[in-house]
Amino acid sequence: MTRAQVARTGLYAGGFLGPFGGGVTVAMLPELGADFGVSPSAAAASLTAYLVPFAGLMLVSGTLGSRWGARRSVRAAYLVYVVSSLLCAVSAWFPLFLAGRVLQGAANAFTTPLLLVAVAASTPRHRLGRALGLFSSMQAAGQTSAPLFGGLAAEVTWRLAFLGVALVALALAVAGMPGQERAGASEPVRLRSAWRPAVLRLGVAVLVGWACLGGVSFLVAFRVEDDFGLGAGARGLLLTGFGVLGLLCARRVGHLIDRIGGRTSAMVGALAGAVPVALVGLLPSVAGVAVLWALAGVAAQFLLVGVNAMVLSGEGANRSGAISVVQAFRFFGLALAPVVFTPVYHASPAAAFLVPAALLVLVVPFALHRNAE
């Protein structure tokens, strides 16, 4: 492969790292808690510690990365990610481990939005849905293979998972990113250009949509452990179905999005995704739960790729900043999901799945409808 081909491959592989790093602790929470002497619920803070700075910095990272140069910003972020992952791997104290997770999230905030813009810039508009579908499928694969990788690693020691994450980040830093820096742009990008009402409405749709789809993966892990007694490796394997089926369907989803448009696609994803999310909390069969969770991954593809296509095909200024804001809302949803839904699960496991299903039906279509222009 030429250097340009390696960089092009790294562009899509970079979409894998953010969700992978965020979700690597999902299936290992009992083992992580036991090692640090905290409860599994307390260990779930490792998800929030990563995702809050990740989402918070993405409110500005797309704009700042454009100012500093996308390639330079992404490579520096990968190198910081390597260091922070190694810190997590060697931590003997839970607060220090959480500090490493915070640094991981902060570093990764400067990769996802800049990579998305690079994908859009290198793709003809009539094929944008397909390209974004491939990128989104890599993100889904990252989120759902993370529990499998983390669960299998936890059978030996959870620290192996973070050593693997560090190696992936190092490889991506070496691969680099295609394209050239946009030094000397005629007009400097401004933060306020990314905070338009239309962008914020799309952010709300993604926040609720992703919190209620990908964000409830930890609830699925809790349920299959509590009701079916699955171990860490089996839990991780079941959760992987969400990303695997999304990955397998990515090409067809992308073709369809190019035909029906981003808004219709996002609406279909929200409404269709509510059905498997609701039933996952009710079915008495672990096989049924596995199938439904995989189908939820396909719905998530329609929602996320549809919204991303709406942002990146628009004519507004500062697309890097706009997609950064929308992605920030997405991961805020992922970070808030454990905080919001864990107490509901302890009160009623079935209700913990019915509530996000209702939110998908009621909130996301309303936000998308209001965004129509």
SERO-4910 file (N, C-alpha, C, O; in steps of 0.05 Angstrom, whole numbers):
BEGIN
 pado doro    nc1    nc2    nc3   cac1   cac2   cac3    cc1    cc2    cc3    oc1    oc2    oc3
  Met    A     17    -24      0      0      0      0     17     25      0     38     26     13
  Thr    A      9     45    -15     23     70    -14     17     85     12     -1     78     27
  Arg    A     33    106     17     28    122     41      0    135     41    -13    136     61
  Ala    A     -8    144     17    -35    156     15    -57    135     21    -76    142     34
  Gln    A    -53    111     12    -73     90     17    -73     83     47    -95     78     58
  Val    A    -50     82     59    -48     77     88    -63     99    103    -78     93    122
  Ala    A    -58    124     95    -72    146    109   -102    145    104   -117    151    123
  Arg    A   -110    137     80   -139    135     75   -152    113     92   -174    117    102
  Thr    A   -138     91     95   -148     70    112   -149     79    141   -168     73    155
  Gly    A   -128     93    149   -128    104    176   -150    124    182   -159    126    205
  Leu    A   -159    138    161   -181    157    164   -206    143    174   -219    153    192
  Tyr    A   -212    120    162   -236    105    171   -231     90    196   -248     88    213
  Ala    A   -207     79    199   -200     64    223   -201     83    248   -207     74    270
  Gly    A   -195    109    243   -196    128    265   -224    131    277   -227    137    300
  Gly    A   -245    126    260   -272    126    271   -277    104    291   -296    106    307
  Phe    A   -261     83    290   -264     61    308   -255     68    337   -267     58    356
  Leu    A   -235     85    340   -222     88    366   -239    102    387   -239     94    410
  Gly    A   -254    123    379   -269    138    399   -289    121    414   -288    120    438
  Pro    A   -308    109    399   -327     91    413   -314     67    426   -324     58    447
  Phe    A   -293     57    414   -279     34    426   -267     42    454   -271     27    473
  Gly    A   -254     64    455   -243     73    480   -264     78    501   -261     73    524
  Gly    A   -287     90    492   -308     96    510   -321     72    521   -329     71    545
  Gly    A   -324     51    505   -339     27    513   -323      4    523   -335    -17    529
  Val    A   -297      6    524   -280    -17    531   -285    -27    559   -279    -50    565
  Thr    A   -296    -11    577   -300    -20    604   -328    -31    609   -334    -40    631
  Val    A   -346    -30    588   -374    -38    592   -377    -66    603   -391    -70    623
  Ala    A   -364    -86    591   -367   -113    600   -349   -122    622   -352   -144    633
  Met    A   -331   -104    630   -312   -112    652   -318    -97    678   -302    -97    696
  Leu    A   -342    -84    681   -347    -68    704   -346    -85    730   -335    -75    750
  Pro    A   -356   -109    732   -353   -125    757   -324   -130    763   -316   -128    786
  Glu    A   -308   -138    743   -280   -144    748   -264   -119    755   -247   -119    772
  Leu    A   -271    -97    741   -257    -71    747   -263    -62    775   -245    -54    790
  Gly    A   -289    -64    783   -297    -57    810   -283    -74    831   -274    -63    852
  Ala    A   -281   -100    826   -269   -118    846   -239   -111    849   -229   -113    871
  Asp    A   -226   -105    828   -197    -99    829   -191    -73    844   -171    -71    859
  Phe    A   -209    -53    841   -205    -28    855   -220    -26    881   -218     -5    895
  Gly    A   -236    -46    888   -250    -45    913   -274    -27    913   -281    -15    933
  Val    A   -288    -25    890   -312     -9    888   -334    -26    876   -329    -48    865
  Ser    A   -359    -17    877   -381    -32    866   -382    -30    836   -370    -11    825
  Pro    A   -395    -49    822   -398    -46    793   -411    -20    784   -404     -8    764
  Ser    A   -431    -11    800   -444     14    794   -424     38    796   -425     56    779
  Ala    A   -407     37    816   -387     58    819   -366     56    796   -356     76    787
  Ala    A   -360     31    788   -341     27    766   -352     39    740   -336     45    722
  Ala    A   -378     41    738   -390     53    714   -382     82    710   -386     93    688
  Ala    A   -371     94    731   -360    121    728   -338    122    708   -332    144    697
  Ser    A   -325    100    702   -304     99    682   -315    106    654   -301    116    637
  Leu    A   -341    100    649   -353    108    624   -357    139    623   -351    152    603
  Thr    A   -368    149    645   -373    178    646   -347    194    646   -346    215    633
  Ala    A   -327    184    660   -301    199    661   -289    202    633   -276    222    628
  Tyr    A   -293    183    616   -283    185    589   -301    203    572   -291    220    557
  Leu    A   -327    199    574   -345    211    554   -351    240    560   -357    255    541
  Val    A   -351    249    585   -357    277    591   -336    296    579   -344    315    565
  Pro    A   -310    292    584   -290    309    570   -290    306    540   -285    325    525
  Phe    A   -294    281    531   -295    276    503   -317    293    490   -312    307    470
  Ala    A   -341    291    501   -364    307    490   -360    337    495   -366    353    477
  Gly    A   -351    344    519   -348    373    525   -329    387    507   -335    409    497
  Leu    A   -306    375    502   -286    388    485   -294    388    456   -286    405    440
  Met    A   -311    369    448   -320    369    420   -338    393    414   -343    398    390
  Leu    A   -348    406    434   -363    430    429   -346    451    415   -356    469    400
  Val    A   -319    450    418   -301    469    406   -279    457    390   -265    471    375
  Ser    A   -275    430    392   -251    418    380   -251    419    350   -230    422    338
  Gly    A   -275    417    337   -275    419    308   -265    446    298   -250    448    278
  Thr    A   -274    467    311   -266    494    304   -236    498    309   -222    509    293
  Leu    A   -228    490    333   -199    494    341   -181    478    323   -160    487    314
  Gly    A   -189    453    317   -173    436    300   -170    447    272   -148    445    260
  Ser    A   -191    460    262   -189    473    236   -169    496    236   -155    500    217
  Arg    A   -169    511    258   -151    533    261   -122    523    262   -104    535    250
  Trp    A   -117    502    277    -89    492    282    -79    475    259    -55    470    257
  Gly    A    -97    464    243    -90    445    222   -100    417    230    -92    407    251
  Ala    A   -116    405    213   -129    380    221   -109    358    224   -110    343    244
  Arg    A    -90    355    206    -71    332    208    -54    335    233    -50    315    247
  Arg    A    -45    359    238    -28    363    262    -44    357    288    -34    344    306
  Ser    A    -69    367    289    -85    363    312    -92    333    317    -90    324    340
  Val    A    -98    319    296   -106    291    299    -82    274    308    -84    258    326
  Arg    A    -58    279    296    -35    264    304    -27    269    333    -21    250    348
  Ala    A    -28    294    342    -22    300    370    -42    287    388    -34    277    410
  Ala    A    -67    287    381    -88    274    398    -82    244    401    -86    234    422
  Tyr    A    -75    231    379    -69    203    381    -46    197    400    -47    178    415
  Leu    A    -25    214    399     -2    209    417    -10    214    446      0    199    463
  Val    A    -26    234    452    -36    237    479    -53    213    488    -52    205    511
  Tyr    A    -68    203    469    -84    179    475    -67    155    483    -75    140    500
  Val    A    -45    152    469    -26    130    476    -17    132    505    -18    113    520
  Val    A     -8    156    513      2    161    540    -20    156    561    -15    143    581
  Ser    A    -44    166    556    -66    164    575    -75    135    578    -83    126    600
  Ser    A    -74    120    556    -82     92    557    -62     76    574    -70     58    589
  Leu    A    -37     82    571    -16     69    587    -20     76    617    -15     59    634
  Leu    A    -28    101    622    -33    108    650    -56     91    662    -54     82    685
  Cys    A    -77     87    647    -99     70    656    -89     41    661    -96     29    681
  Ala    A    -72     32    644    -62      4    646    -46     -1    671    -46    -23    681
  Val    A    -31     19    680    -14     15    703    -25     26    729    -12     24    750
  Ser    A    -49     37    729    -61     50    753    -66     29    774    -77      7    769
  Ala    A    -59     36    799    -65     19    822    -86     32    840    -93     20    861
  Trp    A    -95     55    833   -113     71    849   -136     81    832   -131     92    810
  Phe    A   -161     77    840   -184     83    823   -185    112    814   -190    117    790
  Pro    A   -180    132    831   -180    160    821   -159    164    799   -164    180    781
  Leu    A   -136    151    801   -115    154    781   -125    142    754   -120    153    733
  Phe    A   -138    119    757   -149    106    733   -170    125    720   -169    128    695
  Leu    A   -187    137    736   -207    156    725   -193    180    711   -203    190    691
  Ala    A   -171    189    723   -156    211    711   -146    203    683   -147    219    664
  Gly    A   -136    178    680   -128    169    654   -151    168    635   -147    175    611
  Arg    A   -174    160    644   -198    160    627   -206    188    618   -214    192    595
  Val    A   -203    207    636   -209    235    629   -190    244    606   -199    257    587
  Leu    A   -165    238    609   -145    246    588   -151    232    562   -148    244    540
  Gln    A   -159    206    563   -166    192    538   -188    207    524   -187    212    500
  Gly    A   -209    213    539   -232    227    527   -225    254    515   -234    261    494
  Ala    A   -209    269    530   -201    296    521   -185    294    495   -189    310    477
  Ala    A   -166    275    493   -150    272    469   -167    264    445   -164    274    423
  Asn    A   -186    245    450   -201    235    428   -221    255    417   -232    252    395
  Ala    A   -227    276    432   -245    297    422   -234    311    397   -250    323    382
  Phe    A   -208    309    393   -196    323    370   -192    304    346   -177    311    328
  Thr    A   -204    281    347   -202    263    324   -229    260    309   -230    265    285
  Thr    A   -250    252    323   -275    244    309   -286    266    291   -291    260    267
  Pro    A   -290    291    299   -302    311    281   -284    318    258   -294    322    235
  Leu    A   -258    319    262   -240    326    240   -238    303    220   -235    309    196
  Leu    A   -240    278    229   -240    256    211   -265    256    194   -264    250    170
  Leu    A   -288    262    206   -314    263    191   -312    284    169   -321    278    147
  Val    A   -302    307    175   -300    328    155   -281    319    132   -286    325    109
  Ala    A   -259    306    139   -241    296    119   -254    275    101   -249    275     77
  Val    A   -271    258    112   -286    239     96   -304    253     77   -305    247     53
  Ala    A   -319    273     86   -338    288     69   -323    304     47   -332    305     25
  Ala    A   -300    315     54   -285    331     35   -273    314     13   -268    324     -9
  Ser    A   -268    288     18   -256    271     -2   -277    254    -17   -269    235    -31
  Thr    A   -302    260    -14   -324    243    -25   -343    260    -42   -351    281    -32
  Pro    A   -350    251    -66   -370    265    -82   -397    266    -66   -403    247    -52
  Arg    A   -412    287    -69   -436    291    -53   -456    268    -58   -470    260    -39
  His    A   -458    258    -82   -478    237    -88   -470    210    -75   -487    192    -74
  Arg    A   -446    208    -65   -437    184    -51   -432    189    -21   -420    172     -8
  Leu    A   -440    212    -11   -434    219     16   -446    200     36   -433    192     56
  Gly    A   -471    191     32   -484    173     50   -468    147     53   -466    136     75
  Arg    A   -458    137     30   -442    112     31   -417    115     47   -409     98     63
  Ala    A   -403    138     42   -378    142     57   -382    146     86   -368    135    103
  Leu    A   -403    162     93   -409    166    122   -420    140    134   -416    136    158
  Gly    A   -433    124    118   -443     98    129   -419     80    136   -420     67    156
  Leu    A   -399     80    119   -375     64    126   -361     74    151   -353     59    168
  Phe    A   -359    101    153   -346    112    176   -363    106    201   -351     98    222
  Ser    A   -389    109    199   -406    103    222   -405     74    230   -407     67    253
  Ser    A   -403     56    210   -401     28    216   -376     22    231   -375      4    248
  Met    A   -354     36    225   -329     33    240   -333     42    269   -322     30    288
  Gln    A   -348     64    272   -354     73    300   -371     52    315   -365     46    338
  Ala    A   -391     41    301   -408     21    314   -392     -4    320   -395    -16    342
  Ala    A   -374    -11    302   -357    -35    307   -338    -29    331   -333    -47    347
  Gly    A   -329     -4    333   -312      3    356   -326      1    382   -316    -10    402
  Gln    A   -351     11    382   -366     11    407   -373    -17    416   -372    -24    439
  Thr    A   -380    -34    397   -390    -60    404   -368    -81    406   -372   -101    420
  Ser    A   -346    -78    392   -324    -96    396   -309    -90    422   -295   -107    433
  Ala    A   -312    -65    432   -299    -58    457   -308    -76    480   -290    -85    495
  Pro    A   -334    -80    484   -342    -98    506   -330   -127    502   -323   -140    521
  Leu    A   -330   -136    477   -319   -163    472   -289   -164    479   -280   -181    494
  Phe    A   -274   -144    469   -245   -143    475   -241   -139    505   -224   -153    517
  Gly    A   -256   -121    517   -253   -116    545   -261   -140    562   -248   -147    581
  Gly    A   -283   -153    554   -292   -177    569   -273   -200    567   -267   -212    588
  Leu    A   -262   -205    543   -242   -226    541   -216   -219    556   -204   -237    568
  Ala    A   -208   -194    554   -184   -186    569   -188   -189    599   -170   -197    613
  Ala    A   -212   -183    609   -218   -185    637   -217   -213    648   -214   -218    672
  Glu    A   -220   -233    630   -217   -261    638   -189   -266    648   -184   -284    664
  Val    A   -170   -251    638   -142   -253    647   -136   -229    665   -132   -233    689
  Thr    A   -135   -205    654   -133   -180    669   -143   -158    651   -135   -156    628
  Trp    A   -159   -140    662   -171   -118    646   -149    -99    636   -154    -85    617
  Arg    A   -126   -100    648   -104    -81    639    -95    -87    611    -85    -69    597
  Leu    A    -98   -112    602    -90   -118    574   -107   -102    554    -96    -94    533
  Ala    A   -132    -96    561   -148    -81    542   -136    -53    537   -137    -44    514
  Phe    A   -126    -40    557   -115    -13    554    -88    -14    540    -81      5    526
  Leu    A    -73    -35    543    -49    -38    527    -55    -40    497    -42    -29    480
  Gly    A    -77    -56    491    -86    -58    464    -95    -31    452    -89    -25    429
  Val    A   -110    -16    468   -119     10    459    -95     29    453    -96     43    433
  Ala    A    -75     28    470    -51     44    465    -37     37    439    -28     55    425
  Leu    A    -36     11    432    -24      2    408    -39     12    383    -28     20    363
  Val    A    -66     10    385    -83     20    363    -79     50    358    -75     59    335
  Ala    A    -78     65    380    -74     94    377    -47    101    365    -44    119    349
  Leu    A    -27     86    373      0     90    363      1     84    333     13     99    318
  Ala    A    -12     63    324    -13     56    296    -26     78    280    -18     84    258
  Leu    A    -48     89    290    -63    110    276    -46    136    275    -47    150    255
  Ala    A    -31    141    296    -13    165    295      8    162    273     15    182    260
  Val    A     18    138    270     38    133    249     26    135    221     38    146    203
  Ala    A      1    124    219    -12    124    192    -18    152    183    -16    158    159
  Gly    A    -24    171    201    -30    198    194    -57    201    181    -75    184    184
  Met    A    -61    222    166    -87    230    155    -84    241    127    -65    257    123
  Pro    A   -100    233    108    -97    243     80   -105    272     78   -118    284     95
  Gly    A    -96    284     56   -103    312     51    -81    331     60    -60    322     70
  Gln    A    -85    356     57    -66    377     64    -77    396     83   -102    400     84
  Glu    A    -60    408     99    -69    428    118    -81    452    103    -72    459     81
  Arg    A   -100    465    116   -113    488    104   -101    514    117   -116    530    128
  Ala    A    -76    516    115    -63    539    126    -70    564    110    -73    563     86
  Gly    A    -72    586    124    -77    611    111   -104    614     99   -107    626     78
  Ala    A   -125    603    112   -152    606    102   -159    635    100   -150    651    116
  Ser    A   -177    642     81   -183    670     77   -198    682    101   -194    705    107
  Glu    A   -215    666    114   -229    675    137   -226    656    160   -232    632    156
  Pro    A   -218    664    183   -215    646    206   -243    636    214   -262    651    216
  Val    A   -244    610    221   -270    599    229   -276    609    257   -258    613    274
  Arg    A   -301    613    263   -310    624    289   -328    604    303   -344    590    290
  Leu    A   -326    604    329   -342    585    345   -372    589    341   -387    570    340
  Arg    A   -380    614    341   -409    620    339   -422    610    313   -446    605    312
  Ser    A   -405    607    292   -417    597    267   -425    567    269   -440    558    252
  Ala    A   -415    553    289   -423    525    293   -446    522    312   -456    500    315
  Trp    A   -456    544    324   -477    542    344   -503    554    333   -518    567    348
  Arg    A   -509    548    308   -534    557    296   -557    540    307   -553    517    314
  Pro    A   -581    551    308   -604    536    318   -609    510    304   -615    490    317
  Ala    A   -605    509    278   -609    484    263   -590    462    273   -597    439    275
  Val    A   -565    470    278   -545    451    287   -552    441    315   -549    418    321
  Leu    A   -561    459    333   -568    452    360   -591    433    361   -592    415    377
  Arg    A   -611    437    343   -634    418    342   -625    391    333   -634    371    344
  Leu    A   -607    389    314   -596    363    306   -580    351    329   -580    327    333
  Gly    A   -567    368    345   -552    358    368   -571    345    388   -564    324    399
  Val    A   -594    357    393   -614    346    411   -623    319    401   -626    300    417
  Ala    A   -629    317    375   -638    292    364   -618    270    368   -625    247    375
  Val    A   -592    276    363   -571    256    366   -566    250    396   -562    226    402
  Leu    A   -567    270    413   -563    264    442   -583    244    452   -576    224    464
  Val    A   -609    249    447   -630    230    456   -628    204    441   -630    182    453
  Gly    A   -624    205    415   -623    181    399   -601    162    407   -605    138    409
  Trp    A   -577    173    410   -554    155    417   -555    146    446   -547    124    452
  Ala    A   -564    163    464   -567    155    492   -586    131    494   -582    113    511
  Cys    A   -607    130    477   -628    110    479   -623     86    460   -638     66    461
  Leu    A   -602     87    444   -595     64    427   -568     53    437   -567     35    454
  Gly    A   -546     64    427   -520     54    435   -514     58    465   -500     43    477
  Gly    A   -527     79    477   -521     85    505   -532     65    524   -523     65    547
  Val    A   -551     48    516   -562     29    535   -548      2    534   -558    -18    545
  Ser    A   -525      0    521   -510    -25    519   -503    -35    547   -503    -59    552
  Phe    A   -497    -17    566   -490    -26    593   -514    -39    606   -511    -57    623
  Leu    A   -538    -29    600   -562    -41    611   -566    -70    600   -574    -88    615
  Val    A   -560    -73    575   -561   -100    563   -542   -119    578   -548   -142    584
  Ala    A   -518   -108    583   -498   -124    597   -508   -131    625   -505   -154    634
  Phe    A   -519   -112    639   -530   -117    666   -552   -139    665   -553   -157    681
  Arg    A   -570   -136    645   -593   -154    644   -584   -183    638   -594   -201    651
  Val    A   -566   -187    619   -558   -214    612   -541   -227    634   -540   -251    636
  Glu    A   -528   -211    650   -514   -222    673   -535   -229    695   -533   -251    706
  Asp    A   -553   -211    701   -572   -215    723   -592   -237    717   -598   -254    734
  Asp    A   -603   -238    692   -624   -257    686   -615   -283    673   -628   -303    676
  Phe    A   -591   -282    660   -582   -306    646   -555   -316    655   -546   -337    647
  Gly    A   -542   -301    674   -517   -309    685   -493   -310    666   -475   -326    670
  Leu    A   -493   -293    646   -471   -293    627   -446   -281    639   -447   -261    654
  Gly    A   -423   -293    633   -397   -282    643   -388   -259    625   -401   -251    606
  Ala    A   -364   -248    632   -355   -224    619   -350   -229    589   -358   -212    573
  Gly    A   -338   -251    582   -333   -257    553   -359   -260    538   -361   -249    515
  Ala    A   -378   -275    549   -404   -279    535   -420   -253    533   -433   -248    513
  Arg    A   -418   -237    554   -432   -211    553   -420   -194    530   -435   -182    514
  Gly    A   -394   -193    528   -381   -178    507   -388   -188    480   -392   -172    461
  Leu    A   -390   -214    476   -397   -226    450   -425   -218    442   -430   -211    419
  Leu    A   -444   -219    461   -472   -212    455   -474   -182    447   -487   -176    428
  Leu    A   -460   -165    462   -461   -137    456   -449   -130    429   -456   -110    416
  Thr    A   -430   -147    419   -417   -142    394   -436   -143    370   -431   -130    350
  Gly    A   -459   -157    373   -478   -159    352   -488   -132    342   -494   -129    319
  Phe    A   -490   -112    360   -499    -85    353   -482    -73    331   -492    -62    312
  Gly    A   -456    -76    334   -438    -64    314   -433    -82    290   -430    -72    268
  Val    A   -434   -109    294   -428   -127    272   -450   -125    251   -444   -123    227
  Leu    A   -475   -126    259   -497   -124    239   -498    -96    227   -503    -94    203
  Gly    A   -492    -76    242   -490    -49    231   -468    -47    210   -471    -34    189
  Leu    A   -445    -60    216   -423    -61    197   -430    -76    171   -424    -66    149
  Leu    A   -444    -99    174   -451   -114    151   -472   -100    133   -472   -104    109
  Cys    A   -489    -84    146   -510    -70    131   -501    -42    122   -517    -28    109
  Ala    A   -477    -33    129   -469     -5    125   -471      3     95   -480     25     89
  Arg    A   -462    -15     77   -463     -7     49   -491     -2     39   -496     18     26
  Arg    A   -509    -21     46   -537    -17     37   -550      7     50   -565     21     38
  Val    A   -544     11     76   -555     34     90   -546     60     77   -561     78     72
  Gly    A   -520     61     70   -509     85     57   -522     90     30   -528    113     23
  His    A   -526     69     14   -539     72    -12   -567     83     -8   -576    102    -23
  Leu    A   -582     73     11   -609     82     16   -610    111     25   -628    126     17
  Ile    A   -591    118     42   -590    146     52   -585    165     29   -596    187     29
  Asp    A   -568    158     10   -563    175    -13   -588    179    -30   -591    198    -44
  Arg    A   -607    160    -28   -632    161    -43   -654    176    -28   -668    193    -40
  Ile    A   -657    171     -2   -680    182     12   -673    207     28   -691    221     37
  Gly    A   -648    213     31   -640    238     46   -635    233     75   -645    213     87
  Gly    A   -619    251     87   -611    247    115   -634    249    135   -635    233    154
  Arg    A   -652    268    131   -673    272    151   -692    248    152   -698    239    174
  Thr    A   -701    238    129   -718    215    129   -704    191    141   -716    175    156
  Ser    A   -678    188    135   -663    165    146   -662    167    176   -666    146    190
  Ala    A   -656    190    187   -655    193    216   -681    188    230   -682    175    251
  Met    A   -703    196    217   -730    191    228   -735    161    229   -745    151    249
  Val    A   -729    147    207   -733    118    206   -717    104    228   -727     86    241
  Gly    A   -692    113    232   -675    101    252   -686    103    280   -685     84    296
  Ala    A   -696    127    286   -707    131    313   -732    114    318   -734    101    339
  Leu    A   -751    114    299   -776    100    303   -772     70    302   -783     55    319
  Ala    A   -755     60    284   -750     32    282   -734     22    306   -737     -1    316
  Gly    A   -715     39    316   -698     30    339   -714     27    365   -705     13    383
  Ala    A   -736     41    368   -751     40    392   -762     12    398   -765      4    421
  Val    A   -768     -4    377   -780    -30    380   -760    -50    393   -767    -62    413
  Pro    A   -736    -54    382   -718    -73    395   -709    -64    423   -705    -80    440
  Val    A   -706    -38    427   -698    -28    453   -719    -35    474   -712    -44    496
  Ala    A   -744    -31    468   -766    -38    487   -766    -68    493   -769    -76    516
  Leu    A   -763    -84    472   -766   -113    475   -742   -127    488   -745   -148    500
  Val    A   -719   -114    486   -695   -126    499   -699   -129    529   -688   -148    541
  Gly    A   -714   -111    541   -718   -113    570   -741   -131    578   -745   -135    601
  Leu    A   -754   -143    558   -778   -160    564   -774   -189    556   -786   -207    570
  Leu    A   -759   -195    536   -757   -222    526   -744   -241    546   -724   -233    559
  Pro    A   -755   -265    550   -743   -284    569   -721   -301    556   -711   -320    569
  Ser    A   -713   -296    532   -694   -312    517   -669   -296    512   -670   -274    501
  Val    A   -646   -307    519   -621   -293    514   -615   -292    484   -603   -272    475
  Ala    A   -624   -312    469   -620   -311    439   -637   -288    428   -628   -274    410
  Gly    A   -662   -285    438   -679   -263    429   -667   -236    435   -668   -218    418
  Val    A   -655   -233    459   -642   -208    466   -619   -203    447   -615   -180    438
  Ala    A   -603   -223    440   -580   -220    422   -590   -210    394   -577   -192    383
  Val    A   -611   -222    384   -621   -215    357   -631   -186    357   -625   -170    339
  Leu    A   -647   -179    378   -658   -152    379   -637   -131    382   -639   -110    370
  Trp    A   -616   -137    398   -595   -117    402   -580   -113    376   -571    -90    370
  Ala    A   -576   -134    360   -563   -131    334   -580   -114    316   -569    -97    301
  Leu    A   -606   -117    316   -624   -101    299   -624    -72    308   -626    -54    291
  Ala    A   -621    -67    333   -618    -39    343   -594    -25    331   -594     -1    326
  Gly    A   -573    -41    325   -549    -30    313   -554    -19    285   -543      1    276
  Val    A   -572    -33    270   -579    -23    243   -595      3    245   -590     21    229
  Ala    A   -614      4    263   -629     28    267   -611     52    274   -615     74    265
  Ala    A   -591     46    291   -572     68    299   -557     78    275   -551    102    273
  Gln    A   -550     60    256   -537     69    231   -554     90    216   -544    110    207
  Phe    A   -579     84    213   -597    102    199   -598    129    213   -597    150    200
  Leu    A   -600    129    239   -602    154    254   -577    170    252   -578    194    245
  Leu    A   -554    159    259   -529    174    260   -520    183    233   -512    206    229
  Val    A   -520    165    213   -510    172    187   -529    193    174   -520    211    161
  Gly    A   -555    190    179   -574    210    169   -568    238    180   -568    257    164
  Val    A   -564    240    206   -558    266    217   -531    277    208   -529    301    201
  Asn    A   -511    260    207   -485    269    197   -486    279    168   -474    299    161
  Ala    A   -502    265    152   -505    274    124   -519    301    123   -512    318    106
  Met    A   -538    306    140   -552    332    141   -533    354    147   -534    376    135
  Val    A   -514    349    165   -495    370    173   -474    374    151   -469    397    144
  Leu    A   -462    353    142   -439    355    124   -447    362     95   -430    370     79
  Ser    A   -472    359     88   -481    367     61   -492    395     61   -500    404     39
  Gly    A   -493    408     84   -504    435     85   -484    455     74   -461    449     68
  Glu    A   -494    480     71   -478    501     59   -468    521     80   -454    540     73
  Gly    A   -474    517    105   -466    535    126   -435    536    130   -421    518    122
  Ala    A   -426    558    142   -397    560    147   -389    542    170   -405    534    186
  Asn    A   -363    536    170   -351    520    192   -364    493    196   -376    487    217
  Arg    A   -363    477    175   -374    450    177   -359    433    198   -371    416    212
  Ser    A   -333    438    202   -318    424    222   -330    430    250   -333    412    266
  Gly    A   -336    455    255   -347    463    281   -375    452    284   -383    443    306
  Ala    A   -391    452    262   -419    442    264   -420    413    270   -435    404    288
  Ile    A   -404    397    255   -405    368    260   -393    361    288   -400    342    301
  Ser    A   -374    378    296   -362    375    323   -383    378    345   -384    363    364
  Val    A   -400    399    342   -421    404    361   -441    381    362   -449    372    383
  Val    A   -449    372    338   -468    350    337   -457    324    349   -470    310    364
  Gln    A   -431    319    343   -419    295    355   -416    298    386   -417    279    400
  Ala    A   -411    323    395   -410    328    424   -436    320    437   -436    307    458
  Phe    A   -458    329    425   -484    322    436   -488    291    436   -499    280    455
  Arg    A   -479    279    415   -481    249    414   -468    236    438   -479    219    451
  Phe    A   -443    244    443   -429    231    465   -437    241    492   -433    227    512
  Phe    A   -448    265    494   -461    272    519   -484    253    525   -488    245    548
  Gly    A   -499    246    505   -520    226    509   -509    200    518   -521    187    536
  Leu    A   -487    191    507   -475    166    515   -465    167    544   -467    148    559
  Ala    A   -454    191    551   -444    194    579   -466    196    599   -464    186    622
  Leu    A   -489    208    591   -511    212    610   -527    186    614   -541    183    634
  Ala    A   -526    168    594   -543    144    595   -539    128    621   -559    121    634
  Pro    A   -515    122    630   -512    107    655   -523    122    679   -535    110    697
  Val    A   -519    149    679   -529    165    702   -559    165    703   -571    163    724
  Val    A   -572    167    680   -601    170    678   -615    143    681   -635    140    696
  Phe    A   -604    122    668   -619     97    666   -612     76    688   -627     58    693
  Thr    A   -588     79    700   -581     59    721   -601     59    744   -609     38    753
  Pro    A   -608     83    755   -628     82    777   -655     71    768   -668     57    784
  Val    A   -663     76    743   -688     64    733   -686     34    732   -705     19    739
  Tyr    A   -662     24    724   -658     -5    722   -660    -18    750   -672    -40    753
  His    A   -649     -6    770   -650    -17    797   -679    -17    807   -686    -34    823
  Ala    A   -695      2    799   -723      3    807   -740    -17    792   -757    -30    803
  Ser    A   -735    -18    765   -750    -36    748   -735    -42    723   -733    -24    706
  Pro    A   -722    -65    719   -707    -71    695   -723    -67    669   -712    -57    650
  Ala    A   -748    -75    669   -764    -71    645   -768    -42    638   -766    -34    615
  Ala    A   -773    -26    658   -777      3    654   -752     17    643   -754     36    629
  Ala    A   -729      6    651   -704     18    642   -701     16    612   -686     32    600
  Phe    A   -714     -2    599   -714     -4    570   -738      9    557   -736     19    534
  Leu    A   -761      9    570   -784     22    560   -782     53    559   -792     66    540
  Val    A   -768     64    579   -765     93    579   -748    103    555   -757    121    541
  Pro    A   -724     92    549   -710    101    525   -725     96    499   -723    112    480
  Ala    A   -741     74    498   -757     69    474   -777     91    470   -781    101    447
  Ala    A   -790    100    492   -809    122    490   -796    148    481   -807    163    466
  Leu    A   -772    153    491   -758    178    484   -751    178    454   -752    198    441
  Leu    A   -744    154    443   -738    153    415   -762    160    398   -760    173    377
  Val    A   -785    152    406   -810    157    391   -819    185    394   -830    197    375
  Leu    A   -816    197    418   -828    223    423   -809    247    418   -817    267    406
  Val    A   -784    244    426   -766    268    425   -752    270    398   -751    292    387
  Val    A   -740    249    388   -723    251    364   -739    260    340   -730    279    326
  Pro    A   -762    248    334   -777    258    310   -786    288    313   -786    302    294
  Phe    A   -792    296    338   -799    324    342   -776    343    335   -779    363    322
  Ala    A   -752    336    345   -728    352    340   -722    353    310   -715    374    300
  Leu    A   -724    331    296   -719    330    268   -740    345    252   -733    359    232
  His    A   -765    344    260   -786    359    247   -782    389    250   -786    403    230
  Arg    A   -774    397    273   -770    426    278   -746    436    261   -744    459    255
  Asn    A   -728    417    255   -704    425    240   -709    428    210   -692    438    195
  Ala    A   -732    418    201   -737    419    172   -739    448    163   -751    465    176
  Glu    A   -726    454    141   -726    482    130   -735    482    101   -737    504     89
***
